[in-house]
Amino acid sequence: MRDLQKILLLDWYQQENITLSFKRESTDKKKQNKVIPYSQEIEDLTSISNIIQYIYKKPLTDLKKYSKHSLIHEGNGNPDFLVVNDFTNSTEQNSNTNILCSDERELLEKMLSAIDINLNNNSIINVFFWRTPGNRNPTKDEIEDCMPAVKKLIKVLAPKYIITLGDLALMSIMERNCNLMDSRGKKLNCEYSSTPIFAIFHPRLLIKQPSLKRLAWEDLKFIKENIKKEMEPTHE
């Protein structure tokens, strides 16, 4: 059954013209595509507002001009839970404050509320801060241009847990090729942060593929069980 679910999911990706793999380009081509290198400047930033101002000022990608808004961070500046979204699509560009469009946010709020997490008391960030032509996935280079700022956001927000939405957010945070179907139901860690990471389906996908909601509920229960274990007192 698990293999069938993967096949159905991959078939939907193909229909939606979504590419998941991060293909490496030649070093010369990467240098040509890189708009501006990061420096010690971002390491010296100590607040969310300063990081956001930095992103607004720096020409990190040409797509910045293509977008109506830069959607970077939303919510509490000191969250227990940090939700990591992939990127802003044309529907979400109707707002300059909401990272998720209304139906996606409503579903995510219900999902997290089912395991006693209030989204409004926590935070959401994007791994890519702008929309893309035709709502295509950002390229590996475009994601890499944003990752120093994403890492700094995570460091300053200092959440107790990270929840990634969908494959692209997961791969970006983990900085390697991985897929959601193999990563869900596990407590993950990346190299630059000790914060536990949990991968769940993007509400965008669940709205289009309601049959996956049963699996999504299993993932939510796994998160709740792990949090409960960490909160239990240890007995020596």
N, C-alpha and C positions, 0 to 999 in steps of 0.2 A: 504493500500500500504506500509506503514512504517513497519508493521509486516512482510510482504512478503520480504521486503528488508533485514530485520534482518535474516530471514530464509535462504535466498540465501547467505548472507554473512557468516553465521555460517556453512552452507554446504561447502562453499569454504575453510574455516578454517579446517574443518574435512578432506577434500580431501588433503590439504597441510600438514596434521598432525601437526597443530598448536594448542597448548593448551594455553588458556587464563587465567584460574583461578590461583590465588596465594594460593596454599594450605599450611596451616601452619603445620610445622613439630614439633615434640616434642622438648622440651628445650634441652634435652641431645643430640639429634641428631644435632640440630643447633650448639651446642658448638663444636661437633666433626668436623662439616663441616667448621666452621669458621677458616680461615687460620691465620689471624692476627687481633687482635682488634685495633680499631682506638683510638688515644689518643689526647691529647691537641696539639700534633704536627701539625695536619692539620689545626686546628683553628688559628694557628699562621702564616699561609701562607698568603701572601698579593698580589701575582701576578699569572697570568695564567701560566707563565713558571715555577714557583716554584711548583705549583700544579701538573703540568705535570711531572716534575722531581720526585716528591713524588710518583706519580702513577707508574712511571717506576721502581723506587727502591724497592717499597714494594711488597711482595708476596701476593697480594690481592686474587688471585685465581690460581688454577692449570692450568686453561685454558690460562693463560698468556703465558705459555710455548708452548701451542698448536698453538698459533697464530703467524703469520709472523710479524705482526705489532700491536702496540697499537694505536688505533684511538680514540682520546679523544676530541679534539677541533679543529675547522677549522674556519678561518675568522677573523673578526674585534674584537679587544679587548675591544671595547666600543660600543656595538651594540644597536640599538633601538629595534631590534627583535632578539630573540634567538630561533632558531629552535631546537627542541629536538628529535633526532632520537632514535631508539631502540637499535640496536647493529649491529656489522659488520658481514656480511655474506661472504661466500667464494669468491663470485664475487668481492666484495668490497675490499678483501684482496690483490688484484692485485696492489693496490696503497698504499703507506705509508702516503699519505697526504689527500686523499679524503674520507670523511666519507660515502658519497653516490656514487654508481656506476654511470657511465655516463648517462645512459638513465633515471635513477631516478632523478638525479640532473637536467638534462635538463627539465624534466617535472615540477619539483618543481620550477625551475627558471621561467618558463612560468606561472605557477599558481600564484606565488607571484607577478610577474610583472603585471599581470592583475589587481591587486589591489594596484599598485604603490609601491611595496616593492622590492628593489633590493637585492637579496640574497647575492651578492658579497660584499655588504657594511655591511653585518650583520654576524651572527655567527651560527654555528651548533655544537652541542655536542651529544655524545652518552650517554645513561644511563648505558650501559655495554660496556666496551672498547675493547673487544676481540671477535673473532669468536667462534662458538660453534660446537661441533661434529655434522655433518649432518645438520648444520644450524638450530638446534633446538632452541627454546626459552630458554634464560637463566632462571635458577631456581630462586625462591624467595630469597634464601640465596645468590646466586651469584649477584643478583641485589642489595641486602642489603649491600654486601661488597663494592660496588661502590658508594652507595648513599651519604655517607659523602663527598666524593670528588665531586660528582655531585652538591650537595647543595653548596659546597664552590665555585665551578665554577660559579654557578648562582649568588651567592653573589658578587663575584669579578667582573663578567661581568656586573652586574647591568642593565639588559635590561629593557626597558619600557614595553615590551610584550613578552610572551612566546607562541610559537606555537608547539604543540606536533604532531608527526606523528604516527598515528596508536594507537591501544589499549595498547600495552606493554609500550610504552613511556608515555602514559597518566596515566596508573595505577602506574607506577614507580614514576612519578613526584607528583601525588596526594597521593601516599602511601596508597592506599586502592583499593579494588575491584570496578571497574566501567567499563562501556563499552562505546565505541565510539558512537554507535548509539543513546544512551541516553544522551551523553554529548555534541555532536556536536550542533552548533547553540546556545551555551551558553557561557557566560563569567564566568570562573571558578577561584577559588582561593584555594591555599593549605595552610597548617598550618604554614609553615616555611618561606613563602615569600608573600608579598602583591602584587607581580607582576601579572597582569591579564593573565590568561591562556586560550588559544583557542585550541580546539582539531579538527584536520582534518584527512582525510584519508591519509595513507602512499602512496606515489607515486608508490611504489612497488605493492600495491594492485590495484591501478588505472590502471596500465599497464596491469595487468592480468584480471581486471574486468572493462573494459571501460564504462559499463553501469552505474557505480557509479559516473562518472564525472559530471553528472548533479547535483547530491547531493553535490559533492565537490565544485561546483561553488556557490551553495547556502551558503555553509559554508564560502567561501572566501568573498562573499558579506556581510555576517554578521560581519566578522572581519573589513572590510573597514568601514561599517556603525558605528561600535562602536568606532573605532579610530577617525573618523570624529567628532562624538559627543564630545569626550574628548578634541578635538582641538578647538571646538567652544567656543568663549568667553561667560562667564556667565553674565547675566544681572540682576542686583540687583533692 
